[in-house]
Amino acid sequence: MRTAFRVETVRAAERELMERLPEGALMQRAAAGLAAACAELLGKVYGSRVVLLVGSGDNGGDALYAGARLARRGAGVAAVLLAPEKAHAGGLRALLAAGGRVSAAPERDIAAARLVLDGIVGIGGRGGLRPDAARLAELAAASEAFVVAVDLPSGVDADTGEVRGAAVRADATVTFGTYKPCLLVDPARELAGAVRLVDIGLELPAEADLEALQYADVAELLPVPGAESDKYRRGVVGIAAGSERYPGAAVLAVAGALHGGAGAVRYVGPAADAVIDRFPEALVHAGPPSKAGRVQAWVVGPGLGDDADRVRDVLAADVPVLIDADGLRLADRATVRARTAPTLLTPHAGEAAALLGADRMEVEASRLSAVRRLAEEYGATVLLKGSTTLVAAAGSGPVRVNPTGTSWLATAGSGDVLSGLAGSLLAAGLSPVDAASAGAYLHGLAGRLAARGAPVGAREVAGALGEAWREVASG
């Protein structure tokens, strides 16, 4: 599992470690890891031109010491100092002693570089880059050089992943001690490129601020039937979705649910004929949901139209409920908060904005704060879909970040498949956070497998869920 910690926690861990180490040793550890990563990217260090973009903080020191190491291996290293009087003195001495130089012509040096090292601003930076730094970021982006960010791309917010102005767009980021939230959450994540973690010996709390599950973590969550299992022991998921106008939403939600590990899928609504035609194994009922029979979890909302009665009936059930699509608009907030059984909301950014009374662009720019706020206001677990899918529970605890997916999943009906899949995992006994996290992981992986770099429909995504499940389970 990848974990990320807020700046305050990282700073405290750094201070504690520095008290036990000789002065400057922690920076040297970081610089050594940074230089090794840059050398690997360069392939041939000797004769390579490297430019350091150096700010006044410790990131600038890391860049200077790393540059000194590269210079000792024969690289031609030039440092562009944004504030010469505030540049890290020890790092600058080391660079000059190793044969590096201070750049007198940044435009020319950047244009000729094979690698540009971004050490402008560190984890304490707030807001976008200042004009002089922004100009250097533009020059680096326009060059053919490989851009490497030190700890994080300069200009992004370390704790939130927000980008409020000009920022460096890196091809790779070398981060120290732990991942920072901005390296896992868009829009900053998109600017970070490939991320490499360098261990510098930080001792961090057991509970992180953000978590990103990996194959092994998801595999441990997936339900596996035992010898004594039957469909009820495995869980039955109810699907209250679809309408005469949108029968396809019901079909796709059922498709997702059938691949989600539950023992049976019980569909309730007017799209029963369409569901049975496609999935004869589904159990169908005209409704209301409360009369449909035993279920261990409900999914309500996809393609529902304005059928508020089905939403109210489902929310009255004393089992976990996943609310998606139209159900999010129709569900009463006070009713959701008053539920004693778990609730999982699965909005995309537009739906989240409507629930929060905010602008969609605001939600997209501040995804981490939006998902936390929604979870708190509704007293529910929230899966916020999008370029970075986030899962947050009400109250404390880390936010889960989904690392799988593809932009081809931005297609009609894809979310319906996800709601059915996650709902089935709820019925199989997973907690809302785990059901949402495992569902998003499998859904994203299925999207990759189905698309393989080309357009894909939601039906193909549902069809690839079995392959995704097998790939995760087999490690």
Long-range contacts (C-beta under 8 A, 24 or more apart in sequence): 1-211, 1-212, 1-213, 1-214, 1-217, 2-179, 2-184, 2-211, 2-212, 2-214, 2-403, 3-178, 3-179, 3-204, 3-208, 3-210, 3-211, 3-212, 3-398, 4-178, 4-179, 4-180, 4-181, 4-183, 4-184, 4-208, 4-209, 4-210, 4-211, 4-212, 4-401, 5-178, 5-179, 5-180, 5-181, 5-204, 5-205, 5-208, 5-209, 5-210, 6-158, 6-159, 6-181, 6-209, 7-123, 7-124, 7-158, 7-159, 7-180, 9-204, 9-205, 9-209, 10-123, 10-177, 10-178, 10-180, 10-202, 10-204, 11-123, 13-177, 13-202, 13-203, 13-204, 14-177, 14-202, 16-203, 17-200, 17-201, 17-202, 17-203, 24-90, 26-200, 26-201, 27-58, 27-61, 27-62, 27-65, 27-91, 28-65, 29-176, 29-198, 29-200, 29-201, 30-62, 30-176, 30-198, 30-200, 31-61, 31-62, 31-65, 31-66, 31-68, 31-69, 31-91, 32-66, 32-69, 33-174, 33-176, 33-198, 33-199, 33-200, 34-62, 34-63, 34-66, 34-117, 34-148, 34-150, 34-174, 34-198, 35-65, 35-66, 35-67, 35-69, 35-70, 37-148, 37-172, 37-174, 37-196, 37-198, 38-66, 38-70, 38-115, 38-117, 38-148, 38-174, 39-70, 39-73, 41-115, 41-146, 41-148, 41-172, 42-70, 42-75, 42-114, 42-115, 42-146, 45-70, 45-73, 45-74, 45-75, 46-73, 46-74, 46-75, 47-74, 47-75, 47-76, 48-75, 48-76, 48-114, 48-115, 49-75, 49-76, 49-78, 49-109, 49-112, 49-113, 49-114, 49-115, 50-75, 50-76, 50-77, 50-78, 50-113, 50-114, 50-115, 50-116, 50-117, 51-77, 51-78, 51-79, 51-80, 51-103, 51-106, 51-109, 51-110, 51-113, 51-115, 51-116, 51-117, 51-140, 51-145, 52-77, 52-78, 52-79, 52-80, 52-95, 52-116, 52-117, 52-119, 53-80, 53-82, 53-116, 53-117, 53-118, 53-119, 53-120, 53-133, 53-136, 53-137, 53-140, 53-154, 53-168, 54-79, 54-80, 54-81, 54-82, 54-87, 54-88, 54-119, 54-120, 55-82, 55-83, 55-119, 55-120, 55-121, 55-122, 55-133, 55-154, 56-82, 56-83, 56-86, 56-87, 57-121, 57-122, 57-124, 58-88, 58-122, 59-119, 59-120, 59-121, 59-122, 59-150, 59-151, 59-154, 60-87, 60-88, 60-91, 60-119, 60-120, 61-88, 61-90, 61-91, 61-119, 62-91, 62-119, 62-150, 62-151, 62-176, 63-91, 63-117, 63-118, 63-119, 63-150, 64-88, 64-91, 64-92, 64-94, 64-95, 64-119, 65-90, 65-91, 65-94, 65-95, 66-117, 66-150, 67-95, 67-98, 67-100, 67-117, 68-94, 68-95, 68-97, 68-98, 68-100, 69-98, 71-95, 71-98, 71-99, 71-100, 72-98, 72-99, 77-101, 78-102, 78-103, 78-109, 78-113, 79-103, 80-106, 80-109, 80-110, 80-136, 82-120, 82-132, 82-133, 82-136, 106-136, 106-139, 107-139, 110-136, 110-139, 110-140, 110-143, 110-145, 111-139, 111-143, 113-143, 113-145, 114-145, 114-146, 115-145, 115-146, 115-147, 115-148, 116-140, 116-143, 116-145, 116-146, 116-147, 116-148, 117-148, 117-150, 118-147, 118-148, 118-149, 118-150, 118-153, 118-154, 118-168, 118-170, 119-150, 119-154, 120-154, 120-155, 120-168, 121-154, 121-155, 122-150, 122-151, 122-152, 123-151, 123-152, 123-158, 123-180, 124-158, 125-154, 125-155, 125-156, 125-157, 125-158, 126-157, 127-155, 127-164, 127-165, 128-155, 128-163, 128-164, 128-165, 128-166, 128-167, 129-154, 129-155, 129-165, 129-166, 129-167, 129-168, 133-166, 134-165, 134-166, 137-166, 137-167, 137-168, 137-169, 138-166, 140-168, 141-168, 141-169, 146-171, 146-172, 147-171, 147-172, 147-193, 148-172, 148-173, 148-174, 149-173, 149-174, 149-192, 149-193, 150-174, 151-175, 151-176, 151-180, 152-180, 152-182, 152-183, 152-188, 152-192, 153-182, 153-188, 153-191, 153-192, 156-182, 156-188, 156-191, 156-192, 157-182, 157-188, 158-182, 160-185, 160-366, 160-368, 160-369, 161-185, 161-186, 161-187, 161-188, 161-189, 161-367, 161-368, 161-388, 162-187, 162-188, 162-365, 162-366, 163-187, 163-188, 163-191, 163-365, 167-191, 169-193, 172-196, 174-198, 176-200, 177-201, 177-202, 177-204, 178-202, 178-204, 178-208, 179-210, 179-212, 181-209, 181-210, 181-368, 184-210, 184-212, 184-388, 184-401, 184-403, 185-210, 185-367, 185-368, 185-388, 185-390, 185-401, 186-367, 186-386, 186-387, 186-388, 187-364, 187-365, 187-387, 189-388, 190-387, 207-397, 207-398, 208-398, 209-398, 209-399, 210-398, 210-399, 210-400, 210-401, 211-398, 211-399, 211-400, 211-401, 212-400, 212-401, 212-402, 212-403, 213-400, 213-402, 213-403, 213-437, 213-438, 213-441, 214-403, 215-471, 215-472, 215-475, 216-475, 218-437, 218-438, 218-441, 218-442, 218-472, 219-472, 219-473, 219-475, 221-425, 221-430, 221-434, 221-437, 221-438, 222-261, 222-438, 222-469, 222-472, 222-473, 223-261, 223-425, 223-428, 223-429, 223-430, 225-263, 229-263, 230-263, 231-263, 231-264, 232-263, 232-264, 232-294, 233-263, 234-261, 234-262, 234-263, 234-264, 234-428, 235-261, 235-262, 235-263, 235-296, 235-297, 235-424, 235-427, 235-428, 235-429, 236-262, 236-263, 236-264, 236-265, 236-266, 236-293, 236-294, 236-295, 236-296, 236-427, 237-262, 237-264, 237-265, 237-266, 237-295, 237-296, 237-297, 237-298, 237-299, 237-420, 237-423, 237-424, 237-426, 237-427, 238-265, 238-266, 238-267, 238-268, 238-289, 238-292, 238-295, 238-297, 238-298, 238-299, 238-314, 239-265, 239-266, 239-267, 239-268, 239-269, 239-298, 239-299, 239-420, 239-423, 240-268, 240-269, 240-287, 240-289, 240-298, 240-299, 240-300, 240-301, 240-304, 240-310, 240-311, 240-313, 240-314, 241-267, 241-269, 241-271, 241-299, 241-300, 241-301, 241-302, 241-303, 241-304, 241-325, 241-416, 241-419, 242-269, 242-270, 242-271, 242-274, 242-275, 242-302, 242-303, 242-304, 243-269, 243-270, 243-271, 243-303, 243-304, 243-305, 243-307, 244-270, 244-271, 245-303, 245-305, 246-271, 246-302, 246-303, 246-304, 246-305, 247-271, 247-274, 247-275, 247-303, 248-274, 248-303, 248-413, 248-416, 249-302, 249-303, 249-304, 249-325, 249-413, 249-416, 250-274, 250-275, 250-302, 250-303, 251-275, 251-278, 251-279, 252-302, 252-413, 252-416, 252-417, 252-420, 252-458, 252-459, 252-462, 253-299, 253-302, 253-303, 253-416, 253-417, 253-419, 253-420, 253-423, 254-278, 254-279, 254-282, 254-420, 255-279, 255-417, 255-420, 255-459, 255-462, 255-463, 256-416, 256-417, 256-418, 256-419, 256-420, 256-421, 256-422, 256-423, 256-424, 256-443, 256-462, 256-465, 257-299, 257-420, 257-421, 257-423, 257-424, 258-282, 258-420, 258-424, 259-421, 259-424, 259-462, 259-465, 259-466, 259-469, 260-420, 260-421, 260-422, 260-423, 260-424, 260-425, 260-427, 260-428, 260-439, 260-465, 261-424, 261-425, 261-428, 262-296, 262-297, 262-424, 262-425, 262-427, 262-428, 265-420, 265-424, 266-292, 266-293, 266-295, 268-292, 268-310, 269-304, 269-310, 271-303, 287-313, 288-313, 289-313, 289-314, 289-317, 290-316, 290-317, 295-319, 295-427, 296-320, 296-426, 296-427, 296-428, 296-429, 297-321, 297-322, 297-423, 297-424, 297-426, 297-427, 298-322, 298-423, 299-324, 299-419, 299-420, 299-422, 299-423, 300-324, 300-327, 301-325, 301-326, 301-327, 301-328, 301-330, 301-331, 301-419, 302-326, 302-327, 302-415, 302-416, 302-419, 302-420, 303-416, 304-330, 306-330, 315-339, 317-341, 320-344, 320-426, 320-427, 320-432, 320-435, 322-346, 322-419, 322-422, 322-423, 322-426, 322-435, 324-415, 324-416, 324-419, 325-351, 325-415, 325-416, 325-419, 328-354, 328-355, 329-354, 333-377, 333-378, 336-378, 336-379, 336-380, 337-378, 337-379, 337-380, 342-380, 342-381, 342-426, 342-431, 342-432, 343-378, 343-379, 343-380, 343-381, 343-432, 344-380, 344-381, 344-382, 344-383, 344-422, 344-426, 344-432, 344-435, 344-436, 345-374, 345-378, 345-380, 345-381, 345-382, 345-383, 346-382, 346-383, 346-385, 346-415, 346-418, 346-419, 346-422, 346-436, 347-374, 347-382, 347-383, 347-384, 347-385, 348-384, 348-385, 348-386, 348-415, 349-384, 349-385, 349-386, 352-382, 352-384, 368-399, 371-399, 372-399, 380-432, 381-432, 381-433, 381-436, 383-422, 383-436, 383-439, 383-440, 385-415, 385-418, 385-440, 389-440, 389-444, 391-433, 391-436, 391-437, 391-440, 393-432, 393-433, 397-433, 400-433, 400-436, 400-437, 402-437, 402-440, 402-441, 402-444, 403-441, 403-444, 404-440, 404-441, 404-442, 404-443, 404-444, 404-445, 404-447, 404-448, 405-440, 405-443, 405-444, 405-447, 405-448, 406-444, 406-447, 406-448, 406-451, 408-447, 408-451, 408-454, 408-455, 408-456, 409-443, 409-444, 409-447, 409-451, 409-456, 409-461, 411-455, 411-456, 411-457, 411-458, 412-458, 413-457, 413-458, 413-459, 414-443, 414-447, 414-458, 414-461, 416-458, 417-443, 417-458, 417-461, 417-462, 417-465, 418-443, 421-465, 441-472, 442-468, 442-469, 442-472, 443-468, 445-471, 445-472
